[in-house]
Amino acid sequence: MNNKLNSKIITKSVKEFTDLKIDKKIKLEPSFQRGTDDVSSWNNENKKDYIHSTLVGTATNFIHLVDVDKALLYNEGGDPESYEYFAKLSLEEFKYLSIDGNNRSIALKDFRNNEFKMYQREYPYDRGVFDITSKYATYSTIPSRLREIFDETKINLIVYSNVTLKQCSELFRDVNRGKSLNDQQFRQSYLCETANFVRSKRATYIKSLQNFVSPGDMRELNGDQFIAKMISYAYYNDFDKTKLDNLYFNAKNGHVEKLRLFSKNNPPFLSVLHNFFTDIKVGTNKLSANAVFDYFKLLLDYENENVKVNNHKEFYKLWLEAYEDLQTDITPKTIEGYDSQYTFAETVKKIPMTFYNFRQNEIKSKIESVAIDKGYLIQQGDPKDRFFTTTQKYLLWKKQGGKSPATGKEIPLTEIYDHTKWQADHIIPWDQGGETTIENGQLIEAVINNQKSNKLIA
């Protein structure tokens, strides 16, 4: 196939173009959008700006489309995935596939549908000036001559014909390079299972996401990125940019990735994801996304440790109250690997996993014993004796001569009950039959014990 894309510039009147939109003849592929599905990433002020620019003739940027029937013909006998995709669009009677210009086209459509008002300004025309007032500022109420001028205004389109589905994805990224796609918009442009999975979960749990993601941030795909972080943490135990990218594409060759895990083959993760979004649906007390992620991390870590949250409603309430208390604590704390000290609230703004682990240990030390006593946390199989008691921790310390058997470091007596620094660990793991006894226990560094935790396997 010829690698150079064939395209031609055509013009259509605003009415012709928006008729295509309203009649659903233009396919909006979620992968080729900066925002979400049929929702523009523009707010109403942005839309008003574009309507104004259209009327005064300064809206000259091209809208990029693919001619569905010509692309179908081009891919016949070639790339089977592309042929099947465009055949489906043709069968559904789409005329074009939208590559770029989604915000502009939605603004035109929404104005035609009277969903917002234009600016109340003066608009000159051949016989004088229209003075638009608030009362007469929607498409159906503006003066008929101004409406005709709007309908007849020409918009510029670039229409492609010889393009594969993969090239559509590349084209979207290329035409947006100067517009600075954010990291998640770039990832979601890849036609892969991960992107589809993330979009589907965002749609399913949108009300829960809206408790801590603003409408503007949701349009920028911050909700999608939060879900991608959940996947990345479960798979990699981290979620830096490289790991998030790796869920979508191979940075070396650009090939899209299969959904690495959790689509249909990991019920534990899907269960934790569902429980998390169900729990926070009641509200998050305006906690930040980082803080809310701490709750997901806690649920997933308990799942990995085979610990069941027995009463999600009460456990979440306990966690939320404790988290609020910790955020008001102004006592600076030492974080392993950092010279500076931080309050709990200051760590919430930090991205490195070290800070997430610190907060995890802080919240556990505050609520875990209460949750166990109240029956909110239960070791599945046998709820008794899952956790080492304070007495057992002291006896382990004595047995070890006050030193960590993992590193030989001295364990100060005053720190043995500090869950953030030292933790009692089963030598033979609990889920492998190990008992919670002095003989099968060791008091070791918290960071080492957390690293030992069982991980979900894809």
C-alpha positions as CSV (number, residue, x, y, z in Angstrom):
1,M,0.0,0.0,0.0
2,N,1.1,3.6,-0.6
3,N,2.2,5.1,2.7
4,K,1.5,8.7,1.6
5,L,-2.0,9.7,2.6
6,N,-4.2,11.1,-0.1
7,S,-6.3,14.0,1.1
8,K,-8.3,16.8,-0.4
9,I,-9.6,20.1,0.9
10,I,-13.4,20.7,0.6
11,T,-15.7,23.3,2.1
12,K,-19.2,22.8,3.4
13,S,-21.6,25.3,4.9
14,V,-22.2,25.2,8.6
15,K,-25.7,23.9,8.0
16,E,-24.5,21.1,5.7
17,F,-21.9,20.1,8.2
18,T,-24.1,20.2,11.3
19,D,-26.8,18.4,9.5
20,L,-24.3,15.5,9.1
21,K,-23.6,15.7,12.8
22,I,-27.2,15.9,13.8
23,D,-28.1,13.0,11.5
24,K,-25.3,11.0,13.0
25,K,-23.4,10.6,9.7
26,I,-20.0,11.5,11.3
27,K,-18.5,8.8,13.5
28,L,-16.8,10.0,16.7
29,E,-14.2,7.3,17.6
30,P,-13.4,7.8,21.3
31,S,-9.7,7.1,20.6
32,F,-9.5,10.2,18.3
33,Q,-10.9,12.7,20.9
34,R,-9.3,14.9,23.5
35,G,-12.4,14.7,25.6
36,T,-14.9,12.0,26.3
37,D,-17.2,10.4,23.7
38,D,-20.0,12.9,22.7
39,V,-18.9,15.5,25.3
40,S,-16.6,18.3,24.2
41,S,-13.6,19.2,26.3
42,W,-14.6,22.8,25.8
43,N,-16.8,24.6,28.2
44,N,-19.6,27.0,27.1
45,E,-17.2,30.0,27.0
46,N,-15.0,28.1,24.5
47,K,-18.0,27.2,22.4
48,K,-19.2,30.8,22.4
49,D,-15.8,31.9,21.2
50,Y,-16.0,29.5,18.3
51,I,-19.5,30.5,17.3
52,H,-18.3,34.1,17.4
53,S,-15.2,33.3,15.3
54,T,-17.4,31.4,12.8
55,L,-19.7,34.4,12.3
56,V,-16.9,36.9,11.9
57,G,-15.0,34.6,9.5
58,T,-11.9,33.9,11.7
59,A,-12.6,30.2,12.3
60,T,-10.2,29.0,9.6
61,N,-8.7,25.8,11.1
62,F,-9.3,22.6,9.3
63,I,-11.5,19.8,10.5
64,H,-10.0,16.4,9.7
65,L,-12.2,13.6,8.5
66,V,-11.9,10.2,6.7
67,D,-14.3,9.3,3.9
68,V,-15.6,6.0,5.1
69,D,-16.6,4.4,1.8
70,K,-13.3,5.4,0.1
71,A,-11.3,4.1,3.1
72,L,-13.3,0.8,2.9
73,L,-12.4,0.5,-0.8
74,Y,-8.8,1.2,-0.1
75,N,-8.5,-1.4,2.6
76,E,-10.3,-4.2,0.6
77,G,-7.8,-7.0,0.2
78,G,-5.4,-5.3,2.4
79,D,-5.4,-4.8,6.2
80,P,-8.3,-7.0,7.5
81,E,-8.8,-5.1,10.7
82,S,-9.1,-1.8,8.9
83,Y,-11.5,-3.3,6.3
84,E,-13.7,-4.8,9.0
85,Y,-13.8,-1.4,10.9
86,F,-14.7,0.7,7.9
87,A,-17.2,-2.0,6.7
88,K,-19.0,-1.7,10.0
89,L,-19.1,2.1,9.8
90,S,-20.4,1.9,6.2
91,L,-23.1,-0.6,7.3
92,E,-24.1,1.8,10.0
93,E,-24.4,4.5,7.3
94,F,-21.7,6.8,8.6
95,K,-20.3,9.0,5.8
96,Y,-17.2,10.3,7.7
97,L,-14.9,9.3,10.5
98,S,-13.8,12.2,12.7
99,I,-10.1,12.5,13.3
100,D,-9.7,16.0,14.6
101,G,-12.1,18.9,15.1
102,N,-14.4,17.2,17.6
103,N,-14.7,20.2,19.9
104,R,-15.5,22.5,17.0
105,S,-18.1,20.2,15.5
106,I,-19.8,19.6,18.8
107,A,-19.9,23.4,19.4
108,L,-21.7,23.9,16.1
109,K,-24.1,21.0,16.8
110,D,-24.9,22.2,20.3
111,F,-25.5,25.7,19.1
112,R,-27.9,24.4,16.4
113,N,-29.7,22.4,19.2
114,N,-30.1,25.6,21.4
115,E,-27.9,24.1,24.2
116,F,-26.1,27.4,24.9
117,K,-26.4,31.1,24.0
118,M,-24.0,33.1,21.8
119,Y,-22.2,36.2,23.0
120,Q,-24.5,39.2,23.5
121,R,-22.6,41.5,21.1
122,E,-23.0,43.6,17.9
123,Y,-22.6,41.6,14.7
124,P,-22.3,43.7,11.5
125,Y,-23.9,42.5,8.2
126,D,-24.5,44.0,4.8
127,R,-27.5,46.2,5.8
128,G,-26.5,47.2,9.3
129,V,-25.7,45.7,12.7
130,F,-27.4,43.0,14.7
131,D,-27.4,43.8,18.5
132,I,-27.8,40.4,20.2
133,T,-29.4,40.5,23.6
134,S,-29.6,37.7,26.2
135,K,-33.3,37.1,25.3
136,Y,-32.5,36.5,21.7
137,A,-29.2,34.7,21.8
138,T,-29.9,31.0,21.0
139,Y,-29.9,29.6,17.4
140,S,-33.7,29.5,17.1
141,T,-34.2,33.0,18.6
142,I,-31.5,35.1,16.9
143,P,-32.7,37.2,13.9
144,S,-33.5,35.1,10.9
145,R,-31.0,36.9,8.7
146,L,-28.1,36.3,11.2
147,R,-29.2,32.7,11.4
148,E,-28.9,32.5,7.6
149,I,-25.5,34.1,7.7
150,F,-24.4,31.5,10.3
151,D,-25.9,28.6,8.3
152,E,-24.2,29.7,5.0
153,T,-20.8,30.3,6.6
154,K,-18.2,27.9,5.0
155,I,-16.0,25.7,7.1
156,N,-12.9,24.0,5.8
157,L,-12.5,20.2,5.9
158,I,-9.5,17.9,5.0
159,V,-10.8,14.6,3.9
160,Y,-8.6,11.5,3.7
161,S,-9.3,8.4,1.7
162,N,-6.4,5.9,1.6
163,V,-5.9,5.4,5.3
164,T,-5.7,2.3,7.6
165,L,-7.1,2.2,11.1
166,K,-3.6,2.4,12.6
167,Q,-2.8,5.4,10.4
168,C,-6.0,7.1,11.7
169,S,-4.6,6.8,15.2
170,E,-1.2,8.2,14.1
171,L,-2.9,11.0,12.2
172,F,-4.8,12.1,15.3
173,R,-1.6,12.3,17.3
174,D,0.2,14.1,14.4
175,V,-2.4,16.8,13.9
176,N,-2.5,17.4,17.7
177,R,1.2,17.6,18.3
178,G,1.1,21.4,18.3
179,K,-1.9,21.4,20.6
180,S,-0.1,19.5,23.4
181,L,-2.2,16.4,24.0
182,N,-1.8,15.5,27.7
183,D,-0.3,12.2,28.6
184,Q,-3.6,10.4,29.0
185,Q,-5.2,11.8,25.9
186,F,-2.1,10.5,24.0
187,R,-2.5,7.0,25.6
188,Q,-6.2,6.8,24.9
189,S,-5.6,7.5,21.2
190,Y,-4.2,4.0,20.8
191,L,-6.7,1.5,19.5
192,C,-6.2,-1.1,22.1
193,E,-8.0,-3.2,24.7
194,T,-6.6,-1.1,27.6
195,A,-8.1,2.1,26.2
196,N,-11.5,0.4,25.7
197,F,-11.4,-1.1,29.1
198,V,-10.6,2.2,30.8
199,R,-13.3,4.0,28.8
200,S,-15.9,1.4,29.8
201,K,-15.1,1.6,33.5
202,R,-15.2,5.4,33.4
203,A,-18.7,5.2,31.9
204,T,-19.8,2.6,34.5
205,Y,-18.4,4.4,37.5
206,I,-18.8,8.0,36.3
207,K,-20.8,9.1,39.4
208,S,-18.2,7.9,41.8
209,L,-15.4,9.5,39.8
210,Q,-17.3,12.8,39.8
211,N,-16.9,12.9,43.6
212,F,-13.2,13.8,43.3
213,V,-12.7,14.6,39.6
214,S,-14.0,18.0,38.4
215,P,-16.0,18.2,35.1
216,G,-13.1,20.1,33.5
217,D,-10.6,17.5,34.6
218,M,-12.9,14.7,33.5
219,R,-12.9,16.3,30.0
220,E,-9.1,16.2,30.1
221,L,-9.4,12.4,30.8
222,N,-8.2,12.7,34.4
223,G,-10.8,10.1,35.3
224,D,-9.4,7.8,32.7
225,Q,-5.9,8.3,34.0
226,F,-7.1,7.4,37.5
227,I,-8.4,4.1,36.3
228,A,-5.2,3.5,34.3
229,K,-3.3,4.1,37.6
230,M,-5.4,1.5,39.3
231,I,-4.4,-1.1,36.6
232,S,-0.8,-0.1,36.7
233,Y,-0.5,-0.3,40.5
234,A,-2.1,-3.8,40.4
235,Y,0.2,-5.0,37.7
236,Y,3.5,-3.1,38.4
237,N,3.0,-2.0,42.0
238,D,3.6,1.5,40.7
239,F,2.2,4.0,38.2
240,D,4.9,6.3,36.8
241,K,4.6,7.6,33.3
242,T,6.6,4.8,31.7
243,K,4.5,2.1,33.3
244,L,1.2,3.8,32.4
245,D,2.4,4.1,28.8
246,N,3.4,0.4,28.7
247,L,-0.2,-0.5,29.4
248,Y,-1.1,1.0,26.0
249,F,1.9,0.8,23.7
250,N,5.4,-0.4,23.3
251,A,7.6,2.7,23.4
252,K,10.3,1.0,21.3
253,N,8.2,0.0,18.3
254,G,5.0,1.9,18.9
255,H,2.9,-1.3,18.7
256,V,-0.3,-1.4,20.7
257,E,-0.4,-3.7,23.7
258,K,-3.0,-6.3,24.5
259,L,-4.8,-5.6,27.8
260,R,-2.2,-7.1,30.1
261,L,-4.6,-8.2,32.8
262,F,-7.9,-7.7,34.5
263,S,-10.3,-7.6,31.5
264,K,-12.0,-11.0,32.1
265,N,-9.2,-13.0,33.6
266,N,-8.7,-11.4,37.0
267,P,-11.9,-11.5,39.1
268,P,-10.1,-10.3,42.3
269,F,-9.0,-7.1,40.7
270,L,-12.4,-6.5,39.2
271,S,-14.0,-7.1,42.6
272,V,-11.7,-4.6,44.3
273,L,-12.4,-2.0,41.6
274,H,-16.1,-2.5,41.9
275,N,-16.1,-2.3,45.7
276,F,-13.9,0.7,45.7
277,F,-16.1,2.7,43.4
278,T,-19.2,1.5,45.2
279,D,-17.8,2.6,48.6
280,I,-16.8,6.1,47.5
281,K,-20.1,6.7,45.7
282,V,-21.5,8.2,49.0
283,G,-18.8,10.9,48.8
284,T,-15.2,11.6,49.5
285,N,-15.3,14.8,51.7
286,K,-13.5,16.6,48.9
287,L,-10.4,14.5,49.2
288,S,-7.8,14.8,46.4
289,A,-7.4,12.1,43.8
290,N,-4.1,11.0,45.5
291,A,-5.9,10.6,48.8
292,V,-8.8,8.7,47.2
293,F,-6.3,6.4,45.5
294,D,-4.9,5.5,49.0
295,Y,-8.2,3.9,49.7
296,F,-8.1,1.8,46.5
297,K,-4.5,0.8,47.4
298,L,-5.5,-0.3,50.8
299,L,-8.4,-2.5,49.5
300,L,-6.1,-4.1,46.8
301,D,-3.3,-4.7,49.3
302,Y,-5.8,-6.4,51.7
303,E,-7.0,-8.5,48.7
304,N,-3.4,-9.5,48.0
305,E,-3.0,-10.5,51.7
306,N,-6.2,-12.5,51.6
307,V,-7.9,-10.2,54.1
308,K,-11.6,-9.7,53.5
309,V,-13.3,-6.3,54.2
310,N,-16.4,-7.6,55.8
311,N,-18.5,-4.4,56.1
312,H,-17.6,-2.0,53.3
313,K,-19.9,0.8,54.4
314,E,-18.6,0.9,58.0
315,F,-15.0,0.2,57.0
316,Y,-15.0,3.1,54.5
317,K,-16.5,5.4,57.1
318,L,-13.8,4.4,59.5
319,W,-11.1,5.0,56.9
320,L,-12.5,8.4,55.9
321,E,-12.7,9.7,59.4
322,A,-9.2,8.5,60.2
323,Y,-7.8,10.0,57.0
324,E,-9.4,13.4,57.8
325,D,-7.8,13.2,61.2
326,L,-4.4,12.4,59.8
327,Q,-4.6,15.3,57.4
328,T,-5.1,17.7,60.3
329,D,-2.0,16.4,62.1
330,I,0.8,19.0,61.8
331,T,3.5,16.8,63.3
332,P,6.3,16.4,60.7
333,K,7.3,12.8,60.0
334,T,10.4,11.2,58.6
335,I,10.0,9.5,55.2
336,E,12.6,6.8,54.4
337,G,15.0,8.0,51.7
338,Y,14.2,11.7,52.2
339,D,16.2,14.2,54.3
340,S,13.2,16.6,54.8
341,Q,10.3,15.9,57.1
342,Y,6.7,16.1,56.0
343,T,3.3,16.3,57.6
344,F,0.8,13.7,56.5
345,A,-1.1,16.4,54.4
346,E,2.1,17.3,52.7
347,T,2.8,13.7,51.6
348,V,-0.7,13.6,49.9
349,K,0.6,16.0,47.3
350,K,3.6,13.7,46.5
351,I,3.7,11.3,43.6
352,P,6.5,8.8,44.4
353,M,5.3,5.4,45.7
354,T,7.3,5.9,48.9
355,F,4.8,8.5,50.1
356,Y,1.9,6.3,49.2
357,N,3.4,3.4,51.2
358,F,4.1,5.8,54.1
359,R,0.4,6.9,54.2
360,Q,-0.7,3.3,53.9
361,N,1.2,2.4,57.0
362,E,0.0,5.5,58.8
363,I,-3.7,4.7,58.1
364,K,-3.2,1.0,59.0
365,S,-1.7,1.8,62.3
366,K,-4.6,4.1,63.1
367,I,-7.6,1.9,62.0
368,E,-6.4,-1.7,61.6
369,S,-6.8,-2.9,65.3
370,V,-10.2,-1.2,65.5
371,A,-11.4,-2.7,62.2
372,I,-10.3,-6.2,63.4
373,D,-12.0,-5.8,66.7
374,K,-15.2,-4.7,65.0
375,G,-15.1,-7.5,62.5
376,Y,-14.6,-5.2,59.5
377,L,-11.4,-7.1,58.5
378,I,-11.4,-10.9,58.5
379,Q,-8.7,-13.2,57.2
380,Q,-10.5,-15.5,54.8
381,G,-10.6,-19.1,55.8
382,D,-9.9,-18.7,59.5
383,P,-10.4,-15.2,60.9
384,K,-8.6,-16.0,64.2
385,D,-5.0,-15.2,64.9
386,R,-4.3,-13.6,61.5
387,F,-2.6,-10.6,63.0
388,F,0.2,-10.6,65.5
389,T,-0.7,-9.0,68.8
390,T,1.4,-6.3,70.6
391,T,2.5,-8.9,73.1
392,Q,3.7,-11.2,70.3
393,K,5.6,-8.3,68.7
394,Y,7.4,-7.7,72.0
395,L,8.3,-11.4,72.3
396,L,9.6,-11.4,68.7
397,W,11.7,-8.4,69.5
398,K,13.2,-10.2,72.6
399,K,13.7,-13.5,70.7
400,Q,15.6,-11.6,68.0
401,G,17.8,-9.8,70.5
402,G,16.4,-6.4,69.5
403,K,17.7,-6.8,65.9
404,S,16.0,-7.3,62.5
405,P,16.8,-10.8,61.2
406,A,16.4,-9.4,57.7
407,T,19.1,-6.7,57.9
408,G,20.7,-6.9,61.4
409,K,19.6,-3.4,62.2
410,E,18.9,-2.4,65.8
411,I,15.1,-2.2,66.6
412,P,14.6,0.5,69.3
413,L,12.2,-0.8,72.0
414,T,10.2,2.5,71.6
415,E,9.5,1.7,67.9
416,I,8.4,-1.9,68.0
417,Y,4.7,-1.0,67.8
418,D,5.2,1.6,65.1
419,H,3.6,-0.1,62.1
420,T,5.2,2.4,59.7
421,K,8.7,1.2,60.7
422,W,8.5,-2.4,61.9
423,Q,6.0,-5.1,61.1
424,A,5.5,-8.7,62.3
425,D,5.8,-11.0,59.4
426,H,4.9,-14.7,58.9
427,I,8.0,-16.6,57.8
428,I,5.8,-19.2,56.2
429,P,3.1,-17.0,54.6
430,W,-0.3,-17.2,56.2
431,D,-2.0,-18.1,52.9
432,Q,0.4,-21.0,52.6
433,G,-0.5,-22.5,56.0
434,G,1.9,-20.5,58.2
435,E,0.6,-19.9,61.7
436,T,0.7,-16.7,63.7
437,T,3.1,-18.0,66.3
438,I,6.4,-16.8,67.8
439,E,8.2,-19.7,66.0
440,N,6.8,-18.6,62.6
441,G,7.2,-14.9,63.2
442,Q,9.8,-12.2,62.8
443,L,9.8,-8.5,63.4
444,I,11.3,-6.8,60.4
445,E,11.4,-3.5,58.5
446,A,8.0,-2.4,57.3
447,V,9.3,-1.6,53.8
448,I,10.7,-5.2,53.5
449,N,7.5,-6.7,54.7
450,N,5.5,-4.7,52.2
451,Q,7.8,-5.8,49.4
452,K,7.1,-9.4,50.4
453,S,3.4,-9.0,50.1
454,N,1.8,-11.4,47.6
455,K,1.0,-9.7,44.3
456,L,-1.8,-10.4,41.9
457,I,-0.5,-12.4,38.9
458,A,-1.7,-11.5,35.4
